[in-house]
Amino acid sequence: MTPWILLALLALAQCLVLGLLLMPWAKAQAPRLGLMDRPAAARKIHQEPTPLSGGLAIFPAFWGALWLNVLLAALVIPMLWFLPETVRVLAGNVVLRFDMLVAVFAGCAIIFVLGLLDDRYDLPPLLRLGVQVAAAVPVIAAGVTFQAADVWWVAWPLTIFWLVLLTNSFNFLDNMNGLTSGVTVIVCLVMALLALLFREWYMLLVFAMLAGAVLAFWFHNFPRASVFLGDNGSTHLGFLVGCLAILTTYYEEGDPSRLPVLIPLLVLGVPLFDTLSVLWIRWKARRPLMVGDTNHLSHRLVALGMNRTEAVLFIYLATLVVGLAAVPLRILDWRHGILQTLLIVLIFLLLHWLERVSYRTRSG
């Protein structure tokens, strides 16, 4: 296990350094490409025009490093005799996942370009939704679907729904400095821990790489932002994390229960809670579901009395607590697994209750 931990740290550092090197370039491209956020709308909380080009650094930092590492794994690492045999064998077998990697890359590229166009031209919601569904097609065609569903007419729509939901959830969450990027790093580290504990070596390295690439952006975005993710960054991260969550194995024959299939849903519970709650608020108020406002979880925490930094840190902590609470599901039997799942659900119920009581107090 130790060599894999070292490789994961190296992968994280590789993407972190590459992302830090690319970030000044990404900022410089924003005015030329028309990717500037000018605070004219009432829901904006910043005062100065800011580049919307964080994704321009994250995308090449992650994918460039990934393809380089795939090339090294296939051609170089198997010949390094001083490495453990398991490392050399698994490196050589990375070509077996080449089709899936290409498909995920294709889907992410579509989402990334869509995000760039949306940042530049403010595309209509239905067009964005249609392209997001189309981006899931190559992923599904390569076999990246929910394996818990036994038939294609369940697996395919479920996979499309999951990818579109995560794509928009990460975009919705991107409403305060460091929020989406910090949550992404935490989610990736929790998923990397899961991969380490259950010997999913490929996924361990990929999640470590993504954490490094996003962390490079986070340093430029929190607590004061010199660059924003933009839709090109947030939607790409949501789609990519959704794909990686599907590629990770949670349940195997012989496990005490099938509850581990809930792990990705629970680890990503905070972004999903934010999305579903804000859609519910908009629906009750009869406002357009896809038009931004200040009713997100972070805004509601500020309304409770927190400042923006405290609200972001609170969401970080909630993401970490929920994510770590989901980790033991792989080894728990049905009885203890259900109790653990209920514990996580109660965390969200407590948060919802706190918000409702505070709202009544302010309204009264």
KOLRO-533612 format. One line per 3 residues: their letters; for each residue x, y, z negated of C-alpha. Coordinates in Angstrom, 3 decimals. Last residue first. Example, Ala and Ser with C-alpha at 12.3 -4.5 7.8 and 13.67 -1.06 7.14 Angstrom:
sa) 13.670:-1.060:-7.140 ~ 12.300:-4.500:-7.800
end
This chain:
gsr) -41.206:37.025:-13.032 ~ -39.516:36.645:-9.654 ~ -36.024:36.509:-11.188
try) -37.066:33.921:-13.773 ~ -39.024:31.894:-11.218 ~ -35.977:31.821:-8.905
svr) -33.686:30.772:-11.759 ~ -36.007:27.916:-12.663 ~ -36.163:26.798:-9.020
elw) -32.381:26.934:-8.555 ~ -31.707:24.935:-11.702 ~ -34.271:22.356:-10.634
hll) -32.603:21.949:-7.225 ~ -29.191:21.511:-8.844 ~ -30.614:18.955:-11.280
lfi) -32.290:17.099:-8.423 ~ -28.988:17.067:-6.509 ~ -27.145:15.507:-9.454
lvi) -30.073:13.135:-9.962 ~ -29.512:11.690:-6.477 ~ -25.913:10.874:-7.425
llt) -27.007:9.096:-10.610 ~ -29.680:7.228:-8.654 ~ -26.957:5.872:-6.371
qli) -24.917:4.677:-9.348 ~ -27.986:2.998:-10.876 ~ -28.741:1.306:-7.554
ghr) -25.149:0.085:-7.357 ~ -25.270:-1.293:-10.905 ~ -28.288:-3.470:-10.123
wdl) -27.284:-4.378:-6.570 ~ -23.701:-5.368:-7.415 ~ -20.912:-2.802:-7.488
irl) -17.619:-3.130:-5.571 ~ -18.313:-1.000:-2.471 ~ -20.513:1.399:-4.461
pva) -17.459:2.504:-6.481 ~ -16.608:5.394:-4.071 ~ -19.991:7.167:-4.183
alg) -19.297:8.923:-7.497 ~ -16.054:10.254:-6.028 ~ -17.967:11.937:-3.204
vvl) -20.676:13.364:-5.449 ~ -18.133:14.847:-7.846 ~ -15.898:16.175:-5.050
tal) -18.763:17.791:-3.153 ~ -20.133:19.343:-6.350 ~ -16.682:20.703:-7.200
yif) -16.242:22.268:-3.771 ~ -19.776:23.678:-3.982 ~ -18.913:25.325:-7.319
lva) -15.690:26.699:-5.824 ~ -17.678:28.316:-3.002 ~ -20.170:29.833:-5.438
etr) -17.367:31.099:-7.678 ~ -15.683:32.788:-4.710 ~ -18.943:34.423:-3.676
nmg) -19.780:35.783:-7.126 ~ -22.091:33.757:-9.307 ~ -25.270:35.237:-10.766
lav) -27.998:32.809:-9.715 ~ -28.437:34.813:-6.501 ~ -24.825:33.922:-5.670
lrh) -25.808:30.268:-6.057 ~ -28.711:30.826:-3.665 ~ -26.343:32.344:-1.115
slh) -24.050:29.305:-1.325 ~ -26.995:26.913:-0.995 ~ -28.212:28.692:2.116
ntd) -31.050:31.214:2.071 ~ -29.145:34.123:3.609 ~ -30.441:33.804:7.177
gvm) -29.556:32.219:10.512 ~ -32.109:31.440:13.212 ~ -32.434:27.699:13.918
lpr) -35.603:26.959:11.950 ~ -37.521:30.018:13.140 ~ -39.493:31.507:10.191
rak) -42.799:30.190:8.909 ~ -41.782:30.901:5.265 ~ -42.374:27.250:4.379
wri) -40.412:26.169:7.456 ~ -37.519:28.506:6.633 ~ -37.275:27.216:3.056
wlv) -37.465:23.596:4.228 ~ -34.754:24.213:6.818 ~ -32.594:25.744:4.051
slt) -33.115:22.698:1.844 ~ -32.386:20.181:4.595 ~ -29.189:21.915:5.688
dfl) -27.768:22.581:2.222 ~ -28.565:19.066:1.034 ~ -26.877:17.654:4.160
pvg) -23.725:19.702:3.541 ~ -23.725:18.494:-0.108 ~ -24.580:14.856:0.607
lvl) -21.650:14.156:2.909 ~ -20.172:11.642:0.459 ~ -23.694:10.336:-0.174
lpi) -24.679:9.750:3.461 ~ -21.237:8.311:4.202 ~ -21.574:5.892:1.249
lvp) -25.102:4.661:1.976 ~ -23.838:1.591:3.868 ~ -22.135:0.704:0.567
lrs) -25.591:-0.366:-0.732 ~ -25.402:-3.709:1.080 ~ -24.608:-5.584:-2.131
pdg) -21.872:-7.620:-3.895 ~ -19.619:-7.645:-0.799 ~ -19.208:-11.115:0.704
eey) -19.814:-10.083:4.276 ~ -18.424:-6.603:4.768 ~ -19.815:-3.154:4.050
ytt) -18.253:0.294:4.303 ~ -16.215:0.145:7.511 ~ -15.203:3.556:8.890
lia) -15.985:4.269:12.548 ~ -19.371:5.784:11.680 ~ -17.834:8.276:9.229
lcg) -15.219:9.138:11.847 ~ -17.942:10.048:14.336 ~ -19.814:12.249:11.845
vlf) -16.557:13.887:10.764 ~ -15.889:14.717:14.415 ~ -19.359:16.131:15.068
glh) -19.275:18.291:11.944 ~ -15.707:19.453:12.557 ~ -16.464:20.377:16.168
tsg) -19.567:22.259:15.039 ~ -17.584:24.292:12.501 ~ -14.629:25.163:14.747
ndg) -16.242:26.215:18.016 ~ -19.132:27.702:16.036 ~ -16.629:30.156:14.604
lfv) -14.036:28.985:12.124 ~ -13.335:32.498:10.859 ~ -10.042:34.398:10.797
sar) -8.288:36.851:8.447 ~ -10.540:35.713:5.635 ~ -10.040:36.532:1.971
pfn) -10.517:33.686:-0.526 ~ -9.998:31.672:1.568 ~ -9.799:31.859:5.370
hfw) -6.130:31.832:6.386 ~ -5.117:29.079:3.943 ~ -8.270:27.191:4.972
fal) -7.060:27.034:8.598 ~ -3.978:25.004:7.676 ~ -6.171:22.884:5.389
vag) -8.291:21.973:8.404 ~ -5.333:20.444:10.262 ~ -4.079:18.646:7.147
alm) -7.470:17.179:6.232 ~ -7.890:15.985:9.827 ~ -4.556:14.193:9.686
afv) -5.351:12.529:6.352 ~ -8.717:11.373:7.721 ~ -6.951:9.843:10.722
llm) -4.274:8.153:8.620 ~ -6.709:6.507:6.215 ~ -8.992:5.576:9.119
ywe) -6.242:3.516:10.742 ~ -5.346:1.846:7.447 ~ -8.822:0.692:6.401
rfl) -7.361:-1.181:3.445 ~ -10.372:-0.990:1.131 ~ -8.812:1.268:-1.487
lal) -6.921:3.310:1.107 ~ -9.958:3.812:3.350 ~ -12.033:4.908:0.370
lam) -9.296:7.335:-0.675 ~ -9.144:8.668:2.892 ~ -12.910:9.174:2.783
vlc) -12.514:11.171:-0.425 ~ -9.668:13.181:1.133 ~ -11.687:13.842:4.287
viv) -14.732:14.978:2.293 ~ -12.563:17.327:0.229 ~ -10.906:18.801:3.332
tvg) -14.276:19.240:5.029 ~ -15.741:20.952:1.961 ~ -12.835:23.392:1.975
stl) -13.189:24.128:5.691 ~ -16.960:24.586:5.490 ~ -16.767:26.931:2.508
gnm) -13.487:28.787:2.923 ~ -15.063:32.207:3.281 ~ -18.849:32.087:3.194
ndl) -21.521:31.139:5.749 ~ -20.146:27.997:7.423 ~ -22.594:25.560:5.830
fnf) -25.037:25.946:8.717 ~ -22.312:24.958:11.203 ~ -21.336:21.956:9.102
snt) -24.983:20.929:8.969 ~ -25.437:21.529:12.701 ~ -22.838:19.003:13.796
llv) -23.789:16.661:10.952 ~ -27.440:16.537:12.089 ~ -26.508:16.146:15.769
lwf) -24.162:13.269:14.932 ~ -26.644:11.518:12.635 ~ -29.603:11.921:14.996
itl) -27.562:10.572:17.913 ~ -26.405:7.601:15.814 ~ -29.940:6.817:14.637
pwa) -31.247:7.083:18.214 ~ -28.566:4.575:19.376 ~ -28.708:2.126:16.472
vww) -32.491:1.608:16.479 ~ -33.033:0.901:20.186 ~ -29.641:-0.854:20.187
vda) -30.632:-3.579:17.769 ~ -28.866:-4.711:14.580 ~ -28.667:-1.378:12.778
aqf) -25.998:-1.633:10.064 ~ -23.372:-1.229:12.797 ~ -24.172:2.434:13.195
tvg) -22.784:3.355:16.585 ~ -19.378:3.939:18.177 ~ -19.728:1.330:20.923
aai) -17.961:3.217:23.704 ~ -21.306:4.143:25.307 ~ -22.433:5.578:21.960
vpv) -19.522:8.014:21.874 ~ -19.897:8.848:25.564 ~ -23.578:9.738:24.935
aaa) -23.142:11.771:21.721 ~ -22.040:14.858:23.644 ~ -25.340:14.775:25.561
vqv) -27.259:15.148:22.283 ~ -25.122:18.153:21.393 ~ -25.701:19.578:24.882
glr) -29.471:19.384:24.399 ~ -29.311:20.973:20.941 ~ -27.214:23.870:22.199
llp) -29.649:24.484:25.051 ~ -32.582:24.367:22.626 ~ -30.893:26.859:20.301
pld) -30.288:29.561:22.946 ~ -26.622:30.471:23.571 ~ -24.967:33.379:21.780
yrd) -22.611:34.369:24.656 ~ -19.079:34.298:23.219 ~ -19.504:32.284:20.041
dll) -21.962:30.031:21.881 ~ -19.511:29.520:24.722 ~ -16.742:28.569:22.291
glv) -19.102:26.250:20.415 ~ -20.136:24.496:23.623 ~ -16.450:24.052:24.473
fii) -15.859:22.418:21.075 ~ -18.965:20.234:21.316 ~ -17.936:18.944:24.741
acg) -14.359:18.373:23.543 ~ -15.649:16.500:20.495 ~ -17.678:14.140:22.677
afv) -14.717:13.489:24.962 ~ -12.367:12.948:22.000 ~ -14.828:10.490:20.451
avl) -14.968:8.584:23.752 ~ -11.189:8.593:24.182 ~ -10.731:7.323:20.627
mdf) -13.284:4.561:21.181 ~ -11.561:3.419:24.365 ~ -8.134:3.423:22.666
rlv) -9.218:1.289:19.739 ~ -7.438:-1.851:20.934 ~ -4.432:0.329:21.791
vng) -3.895:0.757:18.033 ~ -2.807:-2.868:17.890 ~ 0.890:-2.014:18.126
alv) 0.640:0.211:15.075 ~ -1.190:-2.532:13.173 ~ 1.619:-4.986:13.901
rvt) 4.414:-2.558:13.002 ~ 2.780:-1.469:9.740 ~ 2.038:-5.057:8.703
epl) 5.642:-6.021:9.468 ~ 7.062:-3.471:7.049 ~ 9.325:-0.892:8.763
fwl) 13.043:-1.624:9.172 ~ 12.508:-3.325:12.543 ~ 11.355:-0.173:14.297
mpi) 10.292:-1.738:17.619 ~ 6.554:-1.814:16.824 ~ 6.827:1.923:15.923
vla) 7.904:3.079:19.378 ~ 5.416:2.265:22.142 ~ 1.903:1.848:20.713
all) 2.323:3.730:17.465 ~ 4.334:6.518:19.098 ~ 1.667:7.039:21.749
vnl) -1.112:6.938:19.151 ~ 0.861:9.411:17.046 ~ 1.145:11.848:19.944
wla) -2.554:11.432:20.670 ~ -3.427:12.184:17.049 ~ -1.028:15.111:16.732
gwf) -2.532:16.814:19.766 ~ -6.046:15.993:18.596 ~ -5.603:17.470:15.138
apf) -3.504:20.541:15.868 ~ -5.182:21.081:19.249 ~ -8.687:21.302:17.701
ial) -7.715:23.061:14.467 ~ -5.958:26.010:16.131 ~ -8.657:27.087:18.584
ggs) -11.224:26.109:15.956 ~ -10.165:29.082:13.855 ~ -11.103:31.410:16.703
lpt) -13.960:33.573:15.482 ~ -11.628:36.546:14.975 ~ -12.844:39.182:12.475
peq) -14.406:42.601:12.982 ~ -14.474:44.309:9.570 ~ -17.054:44.521:6.776
hik) -17.888:40.978:5.723 ~ -21.208:39.789:4.275 ~ -23.205:39.410:7.481
raa) -26.904:38.707:6.911 ~ -27.896:42.197:7.992 ~ -26.395:41.746:11.448
apr) -23.794:44.216:12.744 ~ -20.668:42.662:11.281 ~ -18.606:42.158:14.484
dml) -17.400:38.587:14.832 ~ -14.822:38.489:17.607 ~ -14.448:35.666:20.115
glr) -14.441:37.753:23.290 ~ -11.741:35.614:24.884 ~ -9.102:38.373:24.880
paq) -10.099:39.527:21.406 ~ -9.843:35.967:19.998 ~ -6.593:34.864:21.627
aka) -4.347:36.542:19.028 ~ -6.071:34.734:16.177 ~ -5.483:31.357:17.817
wpm) -1.811:32.175:18.393 ~ -1.379:33.114:14.724 ~ -3.085:29.804:13.764
lll) -0.984:27.509:15.944 ~ 2.060:27.261:13.673 ~ -0.097:26.756:10.582
glv) -2.048:24.032:12.384 ~ 1.131:22.228:13.418 ~ 2.470:22.378:9.873
lcq) -0.779:21.043:8.391 ~ -1.108:18.426:11.126 ~ 2.312:16.932:10.345
ala) 1.881:17.327:6.582 ~ -1.327:15.270:6.635 ~ 0.306:12.587:8.799
lla) 3.325:12.464:6.474 ~ 1.071:12.135:3.439 ~ -0.812:9.323:5.186
lli) 2.446:7.597:6.131 ~ 3.613:7.768:2.514 ~ 0.334:6.311:1.294
wpt) 0.591:3.622:3.947 ~ 4.101:2.666:2.873 ~ 2.868:2.402:-0.764
m) 0.000:0.000:0.000
end
